[in-house]
């Protein structure tokens, strides 16, 4: 016999935090993009730095704005982020994910002296 003891409400901020952490844990991601562009201001959805989350009809849509390392394959990186964020939301919250859109906003250039093959001696 099931007993209904009330609702479980999950804040969009929780979804934002989960998506951000899952993204930052993927090798090749330097950081979330801190900038707010005019186009992003016009879109709907709750978000935090580099993450926009929308919940519609019980499903989650996520937009991620990231800065990446220069040597990574950006297509593969984006696909891996999509898999990891989807898995994290489904495993931790139990909500279906409609889409995860990855926006690569910038690439951090290698600093002089840190490029492959250079030494400091």
C-alpha positions in Angstrom: 0.0 0.0 0.0 1.5 3.3 -1.1 1.0 6.3 1.1 1.1 9.9 -0.4 3.0 12.0 2.1 3.3 15.2 0.0 5.2 16.7 -2.8 8.9 16.7 -3.6 9.8 20.1 -5.2 13.2 20.5 -6.8 14.4 24.0 -7.4 15.7 25.0 -10.8 18.8 26.1 -8.9 19.5 22.5 -7.9 19.3 21.5 -11.6 21.7 24.4 -12.5 24.2 23.3 -9.8 24.1 19.6 -11.0 24.5 20.6 -14.6 27.4 23.0 -13.8 29.3 20.4 -11.7 28.8 17.6 -14.3 30.1 20.0 -17.0 33.2 21.2 -15.0 34.1 17.5 -14.3 34.6 16.8 -18.0 38.3 17.0 -19.0 38.8 19.8 -21.5 36.4 22.3 -19.9 38.2 25.2 -18.4 35.2 27.1 -17.0 31.7 28.2 -17.5 31.4 31.3 -19.5 30.7 34.2 -17.2 29.5 36.7 -19.7 25.8 37.5 -20.4 25.1 38.4 -24.0 22.1 40.3 -25.2 20.7 37.2 -26.9 20.8 35.2 -23.6 18.9 38.0 -21.8 16.0 37.6 -24.3 15.7 33.8 -23.7 13.6 32.3 -21.0 14.6 29.9 -18.3 16.4 30.1 -15.0 20.1 30.1 -14.9 23.3 30.8 -13.2 26.7 31.6 -14.5 27.1 29.7 -17.7 24.0 27.6 -17.3 20.4 28.1 -18.3 17.7 25.6 -17.2 14.1 25.4 -18.3 11.5 22.9 -17.0 8.5 22.3 -19.2 5.9 19.6 -18.9 8.2 17.7 -16.4 11.2 17.6 -18.7 14.5 19.6 -18.4 16.2 21.6 -21.1 19.7 22.9 -20.4 21.9 25.4 -22.2 25.6 25.4 -21.2 28.0 28.2 -22.1 31.6 27.0 -21.7 35.2 27.9 -22.2 37.5 25.1 -23.3 41.1 24.1 -23.6 42.7 24.6 -27.1 43.8 21.0 -27.8 40.4 19.3 -27.3 38.2 18.0 -30.1 35.3 20.3 -29.5 32.6 18.1 -31.1 33.6 15.1 -28.9 33.8 17.3 -25.9 30.3 18.7 -26.5 28.9 15.2 -26.9 30.6 14.0 -23.7 29.2 16.9 -21.8 25.7 16.1 -23.1 26.0 12.5 -21.9 27.4 13.4 -18.5 24.9 16.2 -17.8 21.9 14.0 -18.9 23.1 11.1 -16.8 23.7 13.4 -13.7 20.2 14.9 -13.9 18.5 11.6 -14.5 20.4 9.8 -11.7 20.3 12.5 -9.1 16.9 14.0 -9.7 15.0 11.4 -11.7 13.7 13.9 -14.2 13.8 13.2 -18.0 16.1 15.5 -20.0 14.7 16.9 -23.2 17.9 18.5 -24.4 21.4 19.7 -23.4 22.8 22.4 -25.7 26.5 23.1 -25.4 27.7 26.6 -26.5 31.4 26.8 -26.8 32.0 30.5 -26.2 35.7 30.7 -26.1 39.0 28.8 -26.2 41.7 29.6 -23.7 45.0 30.0 -25.7 48.1 28.3 -24.5 50.4 30.6 -22.6 53.9 31.2 -23.9 56.3 28.8 -22.5 53.6 26.2 -21.8 53.3 25.0 -25.3 54.1 21.4 -26.1 57.8 20.9 -26.6 59.0 24.1 -24.9 61.1 24.0 -21.8 61.9 26.7 -19.3 65.7 26.0 -19.3 
